[in-house]
């Protein structure tokens, strides 16, 4: 993770152990390289400047990042994603609208963002304390086809999970899932012991 504020970088390093935090400004020569952009699977650019995010995401792709995502404040630049080498321009306006709709639709699963013409979703799921999957490692769950586990928030820390990661009640789990797989996730994670 690249952070331009020295104080924020220190705080992030303290609170997110296991994640490399690099202090610097991506507009400065060599900083993206120091952060490892050229060998990154994914670079997400999420500053307060949508123009800066787009340019940095473009530069990261040019350096060799496999995927790059730029956060934009609105949909104005969405049409540029086909012209640029940026893999996704995520509109905060769209994310907020989608989040509100999902909170109304679902109690414990919500969509953070849609990708690829709304066929793929970044989904966040909160595990209830009585969830049937609490205490089980991910490898023992029969996840639906088209679902990838991206992260877990456990005990105040973000974890990049493996098959051996054991989920507990209260965990928040992030998935990348095809739209058709969401109902399967709800079936697996929505059940409660004794329900």
DRENDO-318306 format. One line per field, with one value per atom (N, C-alpha, C): residue number from 0; atom name; y, x, z. Coordinates in nm, 4 decimals. Layout:
N
n: [NUM; ...]
atom: [CA; ...]
y: [Y; ...]
x: [X; ...]
z: [Z; ...]
// end
This chain:
195
n: [0; 0; 0; 1; 1; 1; 2; 2; 2; 3; 3; 3; 4; 4; 4; 5; 5; 5; 6; 6; 6; 7; 7; 7; 8; 8; 8; 9; 9; 9; 10; 10; 10; 11; 11; 11; 12; 12; 12; 13; 13; 13; 14; 14; 14; 15; 15; 15; 16; 16; 16; 17; 17; 17; 18; 18; 18; 19; 19; 19; 20; 20; 20; 21; 21; 21; 22; 22; 22; 23; 23; 23; 24; 24; 24; 25; 25; 25; 26; 26; 26; 27; 27; 27; 28; 28; 28; 29; 29; 29; 30; 30; 30; 31; 31; 31; 32; 32; 32; 33; 33; 33; 34; 34; 34; 35; 35; 35; 36; 36; 36; 37; 37; 37; 38; 38; 38; 39; 39; 39; 40; 40; 40; 41; 41; 41; 42; 42; 42; 43; 43; 43; 44; 44; 44; 45; 45; 45; 46; 46; 46; 47; 47; 47; 48; 48; 48; 49; 49; 49; 50; 50; 50; 51; 51; 51; 52; 52; 52; 53; 53; 53; 54; 54; 54; 55; 55; 55; 56; 56; 56; 57; 57; 57; 58; 58; 58; 59; 59; 59; 60; 60; 60; 61; 61; 61; 62; 62; 62; 63; 63; 63; 64; 64; 64; 65; 65; 65; 66; 66; 66; 67; 67; 67; 68; 68; 68; 69; 69; 69; 70; 70; 70; 71; 71; 71; 72; 72; 72; 73; 73; 73; 74; 74; 74; 75; 75; 75; 76; 76; 76; 77; 77; 77; 78; 78; 78; 79; 79; 79; 80; 80; 80; 81; 81; 81; 82; 82; 82; 83; 83; 83; 84; 84; 84; 85; 85; 85; 86; 86; 86; 87; 87; 87; 88; 88; 88; 89; 89; 89; 90; 90; 90; 91; 91; 91; 92; 92; 92; 93; 93; 93; 94; 94; 94; 95; 95; 95; 96; 96; 96; 97; 97; 97; 98; 98; 98; 99; 99; 99; 100; 100; 100; 101; 101; 101; 102; 102; 102; 103; 103; 103; 104; 104; 104; 105; 105; 105; 106; 106; 106; 107; 107; 107; 108; 108; 108; 109; 109; 109; 110; 110; 110; 111; 111; 111; 112; 112; 112; 113; 113; 113; 114; 114; 114; 115; 115; 115; 116; 116; 116; 117; 117; 117; 118; 118; 118; 119; 119; 119; 120; 120; 120; 121; 121; 121; 122; 122; 122; 123; 123; 123; 124; 124; 124; 125; 125; 125; 126; 126; 126; 127; 127; 127; 128; 128; 128; 129; 129; 129; 130; 130; 130; 131; 131; 131; 132; 132; 132; 133; 133; 133; 134; 134; 134; 135; 135; 135; 136; 136; 136; 137; 137; 137; 138; 138; 138; 139; 139; 139; 140; 140; 140; 141; 141; 141; 142; 142; 142; 143; 143; 143; 144; 144; 144; 145; 145; 145; 146; 146; 146; 147; 147; 147; 148; 148; 148; 149; 149; 149; 150; 150; 150; 151; 151; 151; 152; 152; 152; 153; 153; 153; 154; 154; 154; 155; 155; 155; 156; 156; 156; 157; 157; 157; 158; 158; 158; 159; 159; 159; 160; 160; 160; 161; 161; 161; 162; 162; 162; 163; 163; 163; 164; 164; 164; 165; 165; 165; 166; 166; 166; 167; 167; 167; 168; 168; 168; 169; 169; 169; 170; 170; 170; 171; 171; 171; 172; 172; 172; 173; 173; 173; 174; 174; 174; 175; 175; 175; 176; 176; 176; 177; 177; 177; 178; 178; 178; 179; 179; 179; 180; 180; 180; 181; 181; 181; 182; 182; 182; 183; 183; 183; 184; 184; 184; 185; 185; 185; 186; 186; 186; 187; 187; 187; 188; 188; 188; 189; 189; 189; 190; 190; 190; 191; 191; 191; 192; 192; 192; 193; 193; 193; 194; 194; 194]
atom: [N; CA; C; N; CA; C; N; CA; C; N; CA; C; N; CA; C; N; CA; C; N; CA; C; N; CA; C; N; CA; C; N; CA; C; N; CA; C; N; CA; C; N; CA; C; N; CA; C; N; CA; C; N; CA; C; N; CA; C; N; CA; C; N; CA; C; N; CA; C; N; CA; C; N; CA; C; N; CA; C; N; CA; C; N; CA; C; N; CA; C; N; CA; C; N; CA; C; N; CA; C; N; CA; C; N; CA; C; N; CA; C; N; CA; C; N; CA; C; N; CA; C; N; CA; C; N; CA; C; N; CA; C; N; CA; C; N; CA; C; N; CA; C; N; CA; C; N; CA; C; N; CA; C; N; CA; C; N; CA; C; N; CA; C; N; CA; C; N; CA; C; N; CA; C; N; CA; C; N; CA; C; N; CA; C; N; CA; C; N; CA; C; N; CA; C; N; CA; C; N; CA; C; N; CA; C; N; CA; C; N; CA; C; N; CA; C; N; CA; C; N; CA; C; N; CA; C; N; CA; C; N; CA; C; N; CA; C; N; CA; C; N; CA; C; N; CA; C; N; CA; C; N; CA; C; N; CA; C; N; CA; C; N; CA; C; N; CA; C; N; CA; C; N; CA; C; N; CA; C; N; CA; C; N; CA; C; N; CA; C; N; CA; C; N; CA; C; N; CA; C; N; CA; C; N; CA; C; N; CA; C; N; CA; C; N; CA; C; N; CA; C; N; CA; C; N; CA; C; N; CA; C; N; CA; C; N; CA; C; N; CA; C; N; CA; C; N; CA; C; N; CA; C; N; CA; C; N; CA; C; N; CA; C; N; CA; C; N; CA; C; N; CA; C; N; CA; C; N; CA; C; N; CA; C; N; CA; C; N; CA; C; N; CA; C; N; CA; C; N; CA; C; N; CA; C; N; CA; C; N; CA; C; N; CA; C; N; CA; C; N; CA; C; N; CA; C; N; CA; C; N; CA; C; N; CA; C; N; CA; C; N; CA; C; N; CA; C; N; CA; C; N; CA; C; N; CA; C; N; CA; C; N; CA; C; N; CA; C; N; CA; C; N; CA; C; N; CA; C; N; CA; C; N; CA; C; N; CA; C; N; CA; C; N; CA; C; N; CA; C; N; CA; C; N; CA; C; N; CA; C; N; CA; C; N; CA; C; N; CA; C; N; CA; C; N; CA; C; N; CA; C; N; CA; C; N; CA; C; N; CA; C; N; CA; C; N; CA; C; N; CA; C; N; CA; C; N; CA; C; N; CA; C; N; CA; C; N; CA; C; N; CA; C; N; CA; C; N; CA; C; N; CA; C; N; CA; C; N; CA; C; N; CA; C; N; CA; C; N; CA; C; N; CA; C; N; CA; C; N; CA; C; N; CA; C; N; CA; C; N; CA; C; N; CA; C; N; CA; C; N; CA; C; N; CA; C; N; CA; C; N; CA; C; N; CA; C; N; CA; C; N; CA; C; N; CA; C; N; CA; C; N; CA; C; N; CA; C; N; CA; C; N; CA; C; N; CA; C; N; CA; C]
y: [-0.1162; 0.0000; 0.1226; 0.2197; 0.3436; 0.4551; 0.5287; 0.6366; 0.7599; 0.8734; 0.9957; 1.0647; 1.0443; 1.1056; 1.0154; 1.0727; 0.9946; 0.9433; 1.0286; 0.9885; 0.8765; 0.8890; 0.7830; 0.6535; 0.6657; 0.5460; 0.4727; 0.5481; 0.4860; 0.4183; 0.4872; 0.4320; 0.3059; 0.3095; 0.1924; 0.0744; 0.1013; -0.0061; -0.0697; 0.0120; -0.0386; -0.1209; -0.0736; -0.1362; -0.2493; -0.2534; -0.3567; -0.4330; -0.5079; -0.5856; -0.6927; -0.7180; -0.8158; -0.7507; -0.6217; -0.5476; -0.4496; -0.4514; -0.3592; -0.2188; -0.1237; 0.0159; 0.0942; 0.1642; 0.2457; 0.3913; 0.4727; 0.6160; 0.6831; 0.7584; 0.8304; 0.8764; 0.9533; 1.0073; 0.9408; 0.8791; 0.8030; 0.8907; 1.0232; 1.1111; 1.1322; 1.0928; 1.1056; 0.9858; 1.0132; 0.9085; 0.7988; 0.6750; 0.5602; 0.5119; 0.5897; 0.5510; 0.4322; 0.4325; 0.3176; 0.1907; 0.2058; 0.0905; 0.0402; 0.1334; 0.0961; 0.0220; 0.0615; -0.0036; -0.1379; -0.1704; -0.3001; -0.3049; -0.1893; -0.1852; -0.2733; -0.2841; -0.3596; -0.5089; -0.5604; -0.7032; -0.7280; -0.6233; -0.6346; -0.7034; -0.7858; -0.8443; -0.7399; -0.6494; -0.5466; -0.4197; -0.3063; -0.1753; -0.0978; -0.0538; 0.0264; 0.1669; 0.2651; 0.4042; 0.4767; 0.5159; 0.5690; 0.6933; 0.7986; 0.9256; 1.0124; 1.1343; 1.2266; 1.2892; 1.2678; 1.3252; 1.2164; 1.2239; 1.1217; 1.1283; 1.2473; 1.2604; 1.1934; 1.2175; 1.1559; 1.0040; 0.9553; 0.8108; 0.7483; 0.8127; 0.7597; 0.7571; 0.8667; 0.8725; 0.7718; 0.7569; 0.6616; 0.5181; 0.4875; 0.3532; 0.3233; 0.4231; 0.4077; 0.3820; 0.4584; 0.4416; 0.3039; 0.2580; 0.1254; 0.0165; 0.0277; -0.0705; -0.0634; 0.0575; 0.0757; 0.0120; 0.0180; -0.0416; -0.1938; -0.2512; -0.3968; -0.4567; -0.3751; -0.4301; -0.5086; -0.6255; -0.7079; -0.6398; -0.5792; -0.5096; -0.3780; -0.2775; -0.1503; -0.0970; -0.0378; 0.0179; 0.1607; 0.2527; 0.3919; 0.4274; 0.4919; 0.5379; 0.6787; 0.6989; 0.8298; 0.8768; 1.0064; 1.0612; 1.0517; 1.0429; 1.0358; 0.9526; 0.9445; 0.8616; 0.9338; 1.0575; 1.1400; 1.0739; 1.0068; 0.9503; 0.8034; 0.7455; 0.6018; 0.5606; 0.6452; 0.6117; 0.6051; 0.6637; 0.6607; 0.5242; 0.4396; 0.3112; 0.2267; 0.2439; 0.1665; 0.2241; 0.3508; 0.4160; 0.3960; 0.4003; 0.3839; 0.2362; 0.2086; 0.0708; 0.0360; 0.1251; 0.1013; -0.0055; -0.1058; -0.2158; -0.1780; -0.0884; -0.0474; 0.0925; 0.1731; 0.3022; 0.2857; 0.2927; 0.2708; 0.4060; 0.4298; 0.5552; 0.5475; 0.6378; 0.6401; 0.6667; 0.7475; 0.7752; 0.6452; 0.5631; 0.4346; 0.3387; 0.3400; 0.2512; 0.2857; 0.4134; 0.4549; 0.4142; 0.4385; 0.4009; 0.2503; 0.1727; 0.0263; -0.0219; 0.0410; 0.0014; 0.0257; 0.1404; 0.1702; 0.0680; 0.0371; -0.0615; -0.1986; -0.2385; -0.3699; -0.3777; -0.2690; -0.2693; -0.2856; -0.2333; -0.2504; -0.3943; -0.4514; -0.5850; -0.6980; -0.6879; -0.8007; -0.7594; -0.8502; -0.8194; -0.8385; -0.9472; -0.9790; -0.9835; -0.9763; -0.9724; -0.8408; -0.7719; -0.6505; -0.6421; -0.5833; -0.5636; -0.4331; -0.4394; -0.3200; -0.2538; -0.3362; -0.2813; -0.3892; -0.3467; -0.4347; -0.4114; -0.5189; -0.5107; -0.5782; -0.5541; -0.6219; -0.6262; -0.5035; -0.4877; -0.5575; -0.5417; -0.5915; -0.7433; -0.8161; -0.9624; -1.0142; -0.9356; -0.9762; -0.8722; -0.9184; -0.8284; -0.8491; -0.7399; -0.7477; -0.7466; -0.8559; -0.8771; -0.8862; -0.8218; -0.8292; -0.9013; -0.9957; -1.0759; -1.0716; -1.0435; -1.0451; -1.1773; -1.2482; -1.3774; -1.3567; -1.4113; -1.4056; -1.4966; -1.4682; -1.5487; -1.6932; -1.7185; -1.8540; -1.9158; -1.8592; -1.9092; -2.0550; -2.1309; -2.2720; -2.2890; -2.1862; -2.1987; -2.1518; -2.0927; -2.0485; -2.1691; -2.1540; -2.2614; -2.3565; -2.3333; -2.4216; -2.3504; -2.4250; -2.3650; -2.3483; -2.2502; -2.2223; -2.3440; -2.4252; -2.5388; -2.6429; -2.6397; -2.7351; -2.6855; -2.5622; -2.5071; -2.5381; -2.5687; -2.5944; -2.4639; -2.3786; -2.2500; -2.2699; -2.1891; -2.2020; -2.1724; -2.2285; -2.1995; -2.0503; -1.9882; -1.8463; -1.7566; -1.8131; -1.7352; -1.7442; -1.6303; -1.6228; -1.5454; -1.6012; -1.5326; -1.4354; -1.3066; -1.2047; -1.1603; -1.1460; -1.0997; -1.1410; -1.1358; -1.1552; -1.0516; -0.9937; -0.9000; -0.9745; -1.0140; -1.0974; -1.0300; -1.0118; -0.9567; -0.8243; -0.7402; -0.6084; -0.6044; -0.7169; -0.7206; -0.7756; -0.7224; -0.7747; -0.8912; -1.0021; -1.1243; -1.1612; -1.1977; -1.2575; -1.4070; -1.4606; -1.5972; -1.7044; -1.8178; -1.9386; -2.0420; -2.1586; -2.2653; -2.3046; -2.2798; -2.3150; -2.2077; -2.0926; -1.9855; -2.0311; -2.0222; -2.0619; -1.9372; -1.9402; -1.8279; -1.8346; -1.7181; -1.7094; -1.6130; -1.6296; -1.5357; -1.3949; -1.2998; -1.1619; -1.1255; -1.2261; -1.1976; -1.1329; -1.0503; -0.9958; -1.0543; -1.1143; -1.1819; -1.1141; -1.0901; -1.0287; -1.1315; -1.1308; -1.2249; -1.1490; -1.2083; -1.1664; -1.2788; -1.2437; -1.3483; -1.3087; -1.4078; -1.3863; -1.3682; -1.2881; -1.2590; -1.3862; -1.4886; -1.6119; -1.6910; -1.6543; -1.7285; -1.6711; -1.5527; -1.4845; -1.5644; -1.6209; -1.6989; -1.8180; -1.8812; -1.9920; -1.9475; -1.8284; -1.7739; -1.7502; -1.6964; -1.6724; -1.8028; -1.9095; -2.0393; -2.0915; -2.0829; -2.1366; -2.0532; -1.9218; -1.8351; -1.7815; -1.7949; -1.7368; -1.8238; -1.9548; -2.0443; -2.0238; -2.0468; -2.0338; -2.1665; -2.1922; -2.3141; -2.3141; -2.4256; -2.4377; -2.3737; -2.3177; -2.2521; -2.3528]
x: [0.0851; 0.0000; 0.0898; 0.0521; 0.1279; 0.0483; 0.1108; 0.0432; 0.1323; 0.0769; 0.1570; 0.1787; 0.0912; 0.1055; 0.1896; 0.2972; 0.3854; 0.3091; 0.2248; 0.1485; 0.0502; -0.0205; -0.1139; -0.0397; 0.0776; 0.1568; 0.1953; 0.2367; 0.2722; 0.1511; 0.0374; -0.0855; -0.1294; -0.1231; -0.1608; -0.0687; 0.0617; 0.1580; 0.1304; 0.0895; 0.0597; -0.0692; -0.1714; -0.3038; -0.3250; -0.2449; -0.2624; -0.1319; -0.0960; 0.0269; 0.0140; 0.1214; 0.1200; 0.0996; 0.0667; 0.0530; 0.1694; 0.2421; 0.3543; 0.3014; 0.3437; 0.3043; 0.4275; 0.4182; 0.5276; 0.4854; 0.5687; 0.5409; 0.5967; 0.5128; 0.5573; 0.4401; 0.4704; 0.3701; 0.3915; 0.2880; 0.3035; 0.3391; 0.3263; 0.3667; 0.5181; 0.5855; 0.7308; 0.7961; 0.9015; 0.9702; 1.0218; 0.9950; 1.0460; 0.9594; 0.8601; 0.7795; 0.6887; 0.6251; 0.5409; 0.6245; 0.7453; 0.8344; 0.8725; 0.9014; 0.9360; 0.8197; 0.6982; 0.5791; 0.5509; 0.6245; 0.6081; 0.4997; 0.4642; 0.3560; 0.3840; 0.5111; 0.5425; 0.5149; 0.5089; 0.4812; 0.3499; 0.2697; 0.1437; 0.0361; -0.0436; -0.1605; -0.2695; -0.2802; -0.3846; -0.3343; -0.3558; -0.3264; -0.4576; -0.4966; -0.6176; -0.5743; -0.6173; -0.5806; -0.7010; -0.6896; -0.8055; -0.7699; -0.7255; -0.7011; -0.8260; -0.8183; -0.9314; -0.9411; -0.8406; -0.8394; -0.8648; -0.9801; -1.0103; -0.9136; -0.8697; -0.7736; -0.6420; -0.5947; -0.4716; -0.4862; -0.6017; -0.6263; -0.6178; -0.6795; -0.6800; -0.5386; -0.4656; -0.3288; -0.2373; -0.2518; -0.1688; -0.2022; -0.3301; -0.3703; -0.3142; -0.3175; -0.2611; -0.1109; -0.0413; 0.1032; 0.1362; 0.0585; 0.0816; 0.0702; -0.0293; -0.0434; 0.0764; 0.1206; 0.2362; 0.3611; 0.3728; 0.4876; 0.4808; 0.3608; 0.3496; 0.2480; 0.1732; 0.0693; -0.0312; -0.0737; -0.1682; -0.3034; -0.3520; -0.4813; -0.4662; -0.5417; -0.5436; -0.6859; -0.7180; -0.8509; -0.8328; -0.9116; -0.9096; -1.0452; -1.0430; -1.1658; -1.1954; -1.3186; -1.3630; -1.4788; -1.4964; -1.6026; -1.7398; -1.7410; -1.8680; -1.8500; -1.9524; -1.9487; -1.8895; -1.8467; -1.8026; -1.6933; -1.5992; -1.4847; -1.5018; -1.6166; -1.6369; -1.6088; -1.6448; -1.6231; -1.4747; -1.3889; -1.2452; -1.1821; -1.2483; -1.1864; -1.1573; -1.2344; -1.2079; -1.0904; -1.0589; -0.9482; -0.8171; -0.8255; -0.7072; -0.6782; -0.5630; -0.5295; -0.5777; -0.6523; -0.7072; -0.8160; -0.8126; -0.9085; -1.0476; -1.0553; -1.1876; -1.1804; -1.2799; -1.3015; -1.4230; -1.4028; -1.5109; -1.5644; -1.6905; -1.7541; -1.8062; -1.7597; -1.8071; -1.9568; -2.0058; -2.1498; -2.2264; -2.1794; -2.2447; -2.2305; -2.1138; -2.0904; -2.1847; -2.1997; -2.2891; -2.4325; -2.4763; -2.6127; -2.6328; -2.5362; -2.5473; -2.5476; -2.4663; -2.4601; -2.5928; -2.6526; -2.7824; -2.8866; -2.8895; -2.9856; -2.9625; -2.8378; -2.8082; -2.8427; -2.8219; -2.8578; -3.0079; -3.0831; -3.2280; -3.2648; -3.1948; -3.2289; -3.1842; -3.0672; -3.0076; -2.9640; -2.9744; -2.9364; -2.7866; -2.7290; -2.5902; -2.4957; -2.5469; -2.4615; -2.4894; -2.3815; -2.4029; -2.3007; -2.3426; -2.2554; -2.1800; -2.0490; -1.9665; -1.9590; -1.9389; -1.9282; -1.9548; -2.0121; -2.0327; -1.9204; -1.8762; -1.7738; -1.8242; -1.7548; -1.7783; -1.9263; -1.9780; -2.1178; -2.2119; -2.1831; -2.2683; -2.2767; -2.1837; -2.1863; -2.1098; -2.0150; -1.9319; -1.9478; -1.9569; -1.9735; -1.8619; -1.8218; -1.7400; -1.8412; -1.8463; -1.9501; -1.8869; -1.9495; -1.9050; -2.0122; -1.9693; -2.0625; -2.0226; -2.1179; -2.0933; -2.1426; -2.0550; -2.0910; -2.1585; -2.2777; -2.3460; -2.2771; -2.2948; -2.2269; -2.2745; -2.3963; -2.4502; -2.4419; -2.3595; -2.3488; -2.3031; -2.3588; -2.3208; -2.1750; -2.1160; -1.9783; -1.8764; -1.9219; -1.8292; -1.7537; -1.6222; -1.5376; -1.4884; -1.5261; -1.4833; -1.3811; -1.2802; -1.1869; -1.2546; -1.2089; -1.2673; -1.2648; -1.1588; -1.1467; -1.2564; -1.3249; -1.4329; -1.5689; -1.5741; -1.7003; -1.7152; -1.8331; -1.8597; -1.9040; -1.8052; -1.8380; -1.8903; -1.9871; -2.0408; -1.9340; -1.9525; -1.8638; -1.8749; -1.7635; -1.7644; -1.7459; -1.6960; -1.6746; -1.5279; -1.4676; -1.3298; -1.3293; -1.2659; -1.2563; -1.1393; -1.1664; -1.0632; -0.9993; -1.0799; -1.0264; -1.1192; -1.0651; -1.1464; -1.1016; -1.1969; -1.1683; -1.1976; -1.0896; -1.1019; -1.0333; -1.1065; -1.0472; -0.9775; -1.0314; -0.9738; -0.8606; -0.8301; -0.7214; -0.7719; -0.7175; -0.7500; -0.6576; -0.7159; -0.6418; -0.6660; -0.5597; -0.5764; -0.5894; -0.7107; -0.7358; -0.6804; -0.6526; -0.6156; -0.7233; -0.7096; -0.8050; -0.8075; -0.6978; -0.6904; -0.7481; -0.7844; -0.8411; -0.9734; -0.9836; -1.1055; -1.1895; -1.3134; -1.4046; -1.4718; -1.4969; -1.5633; -1.6805; -1.7763; -1.8869; -1.8341; -1.8895; -1.8432; -1.7441; -1.6859; -1.5942; -1.6703; -1.6004; -1.6529; -1.5658; -1.6285; -1.5559; -1.5892; -1.4867; -1.5058; -1.4888; -1.5813; -1.5807; -1.5866; -1.5291; -1.5553; -1.6394; -1.7598; -1.8547; -1.9334; -1.9622; -2.0541; -2.1936; -2.2754; -2.4110; -2.4868; -2.4764; -2.5512; -2.5067; -2.3935; -2.3404; -2.3838; -2.4435; -2.4770; -2.5775; -2.6779; -2.7788; -2.7133; -2.6149; -2.5428; -2.4649; -2.4042; -2.3345; -2.4327; -2.5494; -2.6505; -2.6935; -2.7069; -2.7464; -2.6390; -2.5129; -2.4033; -2.3812; -2.3777; -2.3419; -2.4617; -2.5794; -2.6967; -2.7599; -2.7329; -2.7949; -2.7401; -2.8235; -2.7805; -2.7977; -2.7129; -2.7256; -2.8601; -2.9294; -3.0585; -3.1726; -3.1447; -3.2503; -3.3271]
z: [0.0000; 0.0000; 0.0000; -0.0797; -0.0920; -0.0253; 0.0644; 0.1378; 0.1375; 0.0949; 0.0844; 0.2192; 0.3141; 0.4466; 0.5372; 0.5915; 0.6787; 0.8012; 0.8607; 0.9794; 0.9470; 0.8339; 0.7936; 0.7637; 0.7010; 0.6697; 0.7978; 0.9002; 1.0283; 1.0915; 1.0888; 1.1464; 1.0723; 0.9392; 0.8596; 0.8887; 0.8964; 0.9241; 1.0596; 1.1564; 1.2899; 1.2907; 1.2198; 1.2251; 1.1249; 1.0192; 0.9169; 0.8988; 1.0018; 0.9965; 0.8892; 0.8203; 0.7121; 0.5762; 0.5756; 0.4504; 0.4440; 0.3332; 0.3168; 0.2913; 0.3721; 0.3581; 0.3144; 0.2011; 0.1498; 0.1602; 0.2256; 0.2340; 0.1098; 0.0404; -0.0778; -0.1611; -0.2635; -0.3549; -0.4904; -0.5435; -0.6681; -0.7869; -0.7735; -0.8832; -0.8850; -0.7781; -0.7724; -0.8405; -0.9142; -0.9890; -0.8962; -0.9317; -0.8587; -0.7437; -0.7021; -0.5857; -0.6177; -0.7340; -0.7710; -0.7830; -0.8358; -0.8462; -0.7067; -0.6149; -0.4775; -0.4115; -0.4460; -0.3904; -0.4582; -0.5654; -0.6307; -0.7362; -0.7938; -0.8925; -1.0138; -1.0524; -1.1744; -1.1610; -1.0377; -1.0206; -0.9459; -0.9313; -0.8570; -0.9398; -0.8733; -0.9385; -0.9561; -0.8596; -0.8630; -0.7964; -0.8634; -0.8068; -0.8027; -0.6828; -0.6655; -0.6273; -0.7049; -0.6812; -0.6230; -0.4960; -0.4235; -0.3433; -0.4132; -0.3456; -0.3599; -0.3112; -0.3229; -0.4611; -0.5464; -0.6813; -0.7848; -0.8514; -0.9512; -1.0690; -1.1071; -1.2167; -1.1791; -1.0572; -1.0085; -1.0047; -0.9600; -0.9544; -1.0929; -1.1907; -1.3274; -1.3840; -1.3672; -1.4199; -1.3506; -1.2204; -1.1462; -1.1860; -1.2037; -1.2475; -1.3861; -1.4734; -1.6078; -1.5993; -1.5170; -1.5003; -1.4436; -1.3463; -1.2874; -1.3936; -1.4821; -1.5913; -1.6848; -1.7145; -1.8021; -1.7415; -1.6088; -1.5400; -1.5353; -1.5558; -1.5565; -1.4618; -1.3874; -1.2995; -1.3835; -1.3338; -1.4098; -1.4239; -1.3165; -1.3177; -1.2433; -1.2876; -1.2153; -1.2099; -1.0956; -1.0717; -1.0230; -1.0791; -1.0352; -0.9763; -0.8604; -0.7971; -0.8488; -0.8979; -0.9459; -0.8583; -0.8509; -0.7669; -0.8330; -0.9651; -1.0374; -1.1636; -1.2461; -1.3673; -1.4883; -1.4711; -1.5835; -1.6677; -1.6045; -1.6758; -1.7123; -1.6834; -1.7052; -1.8499; -1.9453; -2.0866; -2.1221; -2.0407; -2.0684; -2.0442; -1.9663; -1.9318; -2.0548; -2.1621; -2.2838; -2.3622; -2.3416; -2.4115; -2.3357; -2.2040; -2.1202; -2.0969; -2.0424; -2.0064; -1.8664; -1.8030; -1.6699; -1.6817; -1.5944; -1.6030; -1.5553; -1.4574; -1.4086; -1.3504; -1.3855; -1.3218; -1.2327; -1.1033; -1.0076; -0.9629; -0.9902; -0.9533; -0.8106; -0.7248; -0.5862; -0.5807; -0.6730; -0.6787; -0.7009; -0.7935; -0.8208; -0.7036; -0.6396; -0.5254; -0.4109; -0.3831; -0.2746; -0.3062; -0.4297; -0.4680; -0.4567; -0.5049; -0.4979; -0.3534; -0.2697; -0.1289; -0.0586; -0.0834; -0.0224; -0.0673; -0.1965; -0.2469; -0.1860; -0.1728; -0.1168; 0.0314; 0.1034; 0.2449; 0.2629; 0.1691; 0.1734; 0.1372; 0.0361; -0.0141; 0.0761; 0.1331; 0.2048; 0.3435; 0.4350; 0.5727; 0.5956; 0.5457; 0.5804; 0.4614; 0.3401; 0.2210; 0.1499; 0.1110; 0.0335; -0.0786; -0.1887; -0.3027; -0.2847; -0.2971; -0.2886; -0.4259; -0.5303; -0.6653; -0.7694; -0.8809; -0.9959; -1.0960; -1.1614; -1.2645; -1.3912; -1.4983; -1.6253; -1.6604; -1.6842; -1.7243; -1.6281; -1.4996; -1.3913; -1.3828; -1.4438; -1.4358; -1.3142; -1.2648; -1.1517; -1.0410; -0.9161; -0.8024; -0.7007; -0.6374; -0.5172; -0.4039; -0.3281; -0.2276; -0.0894; 0.0073; 0.1464; 0.2272; 0.3097; 0.3881; 0.5347; 0.6211; 0.7656; 0.8220; 0.8908; 0.9495; 1.0843; 1.0994; 1.2280; 1.3280; 1.4556; 1.5581; 1.5576; 1.5073; 1.5025; 1.3631; 1.2766; 1.1399; 1.1381; 1.0458; 1.0304; 0.9882; 0.9269; 0.8793; 0.9834; 1.0937; 1.1984; 1.2538; 1.2643; 1.3149; 1.2078; 1.0827; 0.9734; 0.8855; 0.8368; 0.7415; 0.6050; 0.5298; 0.3981; 0.3064; 0.3154; 0.2237; 0.2445; 0.3597; 0.3855; 0.3369; 0.2894; 0.2410; 0.0928; 0.0513; -0.0907; -0.1554; -0.1832; -0.2436; -0.3849; -0.4253; -0.5608; -0.6657; -0.7838; -0.8958; -0.9271; -0.9590; -0.9909; -0.8701; -0.7579; -0.6358; -0.5953; -0.5656; -0.5187; -0.3870; -0.2832; -0.1545; -0.1627; -0.1386; -0.1529; -0.0233; 0.0829; 0.2105; 0.3231; 0.4444; 0.5647; 0.6666; 0.7369; 0.8445; 0.9730; 1.0430; 1.1631; 1.2806; 1.3883; 1.5100; 1.4903; 1.4042; 1.3815; 1.2811; 1.2159; 1.1178; 0.9851; 0.8763; 0.7438; 0.7148; 0.6690; 0.6398; 0.4939; 0.4230; 0.2909; 0.3164; 0.3028; 0.3483; 0.2557; 0.3169; 0.2429; 0.2720; 0.2177; 0.2458; 0.3920; 0.4638; 0.6056; 0.6982; 0.6431; 0.7257; 0.7862; 0.9183; 0.9897; 1.0150; 0.9687; 0.9864; 1.1225; 1.1802; 1.3105; 1.3011; 1.3913; 1.3978; 1.4184; 1.3461; 1.3534; 1.2449; 1.1763; 1.0660; 0.9508; 0.8760; 0.7512; 0.6409; 0.5402; 0.4331; 0.3010; 0.2194; 0.0882; -0.0218; -0.1169; -0.2284; -0.3602; -0.4625; -0.5996; -0.6568; -0.7042; -0.7426; -0.8667; -0.9487; -1.0604; -1.0025; -1.0697; -1.0200; -0.9860; -1.0684; -1.0471; -0.9257; -0.8665; -0.7517; -0.6176; -0.6180; -0.4930; -0.4104; -0.4752; -0.4017; -0.3314; -0.3960; -0.3342; -0.2114; -0.2184; -0.1015; 0.0127; -0.0207; 0.0826; 0.1487; 0.0692; 0.1262; 0.2212; 0.1790; 0.2597; 0.3859; 0.3712; 0.4829; 0.5603; 0.5046; 0.5687; 0.6742; 0.6698; 0.7671; 0.9068; 1.0055; 1.1452; 1.2162; 1.3158; 1.3950; 1.4661; 1.4571; 1.5233; 1.4471; 1.3267; 1.2489; 1.1677]
// end
